[in-house]
Amino acid sequence: MTGISPEARACLIRYDWPGNVRELGNAIERAVVLSVGDLILPEDLPEVILEAQPPAATVVPRYHQAVRETKRQLILKALEEARGNYTAAAKVLGVHPNYLHRLIRNLNLRDELKK
């Protein structure tokens, strides 16, 4: 591990850190474990950190719900196009297969995919 990408750093700075240093340490440790390259990328960070908004930003209350639903639809469509092949779907989406699996888990798509 050589460092943190500028995009991941921006996500870390934007997050409010209600758990303070312990939460930051846990997030970095998790990202190091999940990272597949030399740099920590945004997709290696927990979803809650990726979705954080700058403190001064006024956000429409339904923003996160819309983002979550958009992610769900994109994943389902990519998996449909890839005929259920997770690696091919990840390639279509431009993400690492590990990140796709994490998104599926975080968005509670497992049950929907079993149908």
Backbone torsions as a table, in degrees:
resi	resn	phi	psi	omega
1	MET	NA	125.1	-178.2
2	THR	-108.6	-14.5	179.6
3	GLY	164.3	-162.1	-177.1
4	ILE	-121.3	132.0	179.3
5	SER	-65.4	154.7	178.2
6	PRO	-57.3	-36.1	-180.0
7	GLU	-66.9	-43.6	178.7
8	ALA	-65.8	-39.4	178.2
9	ARG	-60.6	-42.2	178.9
10	ALA	-61.6	-39.7	177.5
11	CYS	-63.6	-42.1	-179.7
12	LEU	-65.3	-38.7	179.7
13	ILE	-69.1	-37.7	-177.0
14	ARG	-68.9	-28.0	-175.3
15	TYR	-72.8	144.6	-174.5
16	ASP	-77.6	-22.2	179.6
17	TRP	56.0	62.3	177.5
18	PRO	-63.3	-23.6	178.5
19	GLY	-92.1	5.6	177.8
20	ASN	58.9	-144.1	-172.3
21	VAL	-63.7	-36.4	-179.7
22	ARG	-61.7	-43.7	179.3
23	GLU	-64.9	-41.1	177.4
24	LEU	-61.3	-46.5	178.9
25	GLY	-59.3	-43.2	178.9
26	ASN	-64.1	-40.5	-179.6
27	ALA	-65.4	-42.4	179.5
28	ILE	-66.6	-44.4	179.3
29	GLU	-59.3	-44.3	179.3
30	ARG	-62.8	-43.6	-179.2
31	ALA	-63.6	-38.6	178.5
32	VAL	-63.2	-42.8	-179.3
33	VAL	-66.2	-40.2	-175.4
34	LEU	-84.5	-17.3	-176.9
35	SER	-65.4	141.2	179.1
36	VAL	-106.3	-3.9	-179.2
37	GLY	-125.4	-162.1	-179.6
38	ASP	-82.6	-20.1	-178.7
39	LEU	-114.1	147.2	170.5
40	ILE	-77.6	125.2	179.8
41	LEU	-106.7	163.4	179.0
42	PRO	-53.9	-37.5	-177.9
43	GLU	-68.3	-11.2	176.5
44	ASP	-84.4	-12.5	-177.6
45	LEU	-88.5	156.1	176.5
46	PRO	-61.2	148.0	-179.4
47	GLU	-53.6	-41.4	-176.6
48	VAL	-59.2	-33.2	178.7
49	ILE	-75.6	-39.3	179.9
50	LEU	-64.5	-32.8	-175.8
51	GLU	-90.5	-0.1	-178.2
52	ALA	-65.7	143.3	177.8
53	GLN	-108.5	152.6	175.6
54	PRO	-57.0	142.9	-176.4
55	PRO	-54.4	-34.9	-176.4
56	ALA	-81.6	-10.4	-175.7
57	ALA	-74.8	136.2	172.4
58	THR	-97.2	121.6	-173.7
59	VAL	-115.7	138.6	174.1
60	VAL	-60.7	131.9	-174.5
61	PRO	-53.2	-28.4	-175.7
62	ARG	-92.7	7.1	-177.5
63	TYR	-56.1	-53.5	-176.7
64	HIS	-62.9	-35.7	177.7
65	GLN	-64.7	-41.6	179.4
66	ALA	-66.5	-41.2	178.3
67	VAL	-63.3	-45.0	-179.9
68	ARG	-60.2	-45.1	-179.2
69	GLU	-66.8	-38.3	177.4
70	THR	-62.8	-43.7	177.1
71	LYS	-59.8	-44.0	-179.8
72	ARG	-58.6	-48.3	-177.3
73	GLN	-65.1	-41.3	178.3
74	LEU	-61.5	-43.9	-179.2
75	ILE	-65.4	-45.8	-179.8
76	LEU	-61.7	-42.0	179.4
77	LYS	-65.9	-43.1	179.5
78	ALA	-63.4	-41.1	178.8
79	LEU	-67.2	-35.2	177.2
80	GLU	-65.4	-46.0	179.0
81	GLU	-63.6	-33.9	-178.5
82	ALA	-89.6	8.0	179.4
83	ARG	53.5	41.2	176.1
84	GLY	84.4	-0.4	179.8
85	ASN	-81.8	111.6	-175.7
86	TYR	-63.7	-40.1	-179.2
87	THR	-64.8	-44.0	178.6
88	ALA	-66.3	-39.8	178.6
89	ALA	-64.1	-41.1	178.2
90	ALA	-61.8	-39.5	178.9
91	LYS	-64.7	-42.5	177.7
92	VAL	-59.8	-40.8	-178.3
93	LEU	-79.5	-15.4	-178.7
94	GLY	77.4	29.5	178.7
95	VAL	-125.7	163.9	177.2
96	HIS	-73.7	143.4	179.1
97	PRO	-54.8	-35.8	177.4
98	ASN	-61.8	-39.7	179.5
99	TYR	-67.8	-38.3	177.1
100	LEU	-60.6	-44.9	178.0
101	HIS	-60.6	-40.9	179.0
102	ARG	-63.9	-42.8	177.9
103	LEU	-61.8	-43.6	179.7
104	ILE	-59.3	-42.6	178.6
105	ARG	-67.2	-48.0	-176.8
106	ASN	-66.7	-29.7	-179.3
107	LEU	-93.6	6.8	178.7
108	ASN	54.7	46.9	-179.0
109	LEU	-94.5	-8.8	-175.5
110	ARG	-55.9	-49.0	-178.8
111	ASP	-63.2	-40.1	-179.5
112	GLU	-65.7	-33.8	-179.4
113	LEU	-76.0	-22.3	179.7
114	LYS	-72.7	-19.7	-176.6
115	LYS	-68.3	NA	NA
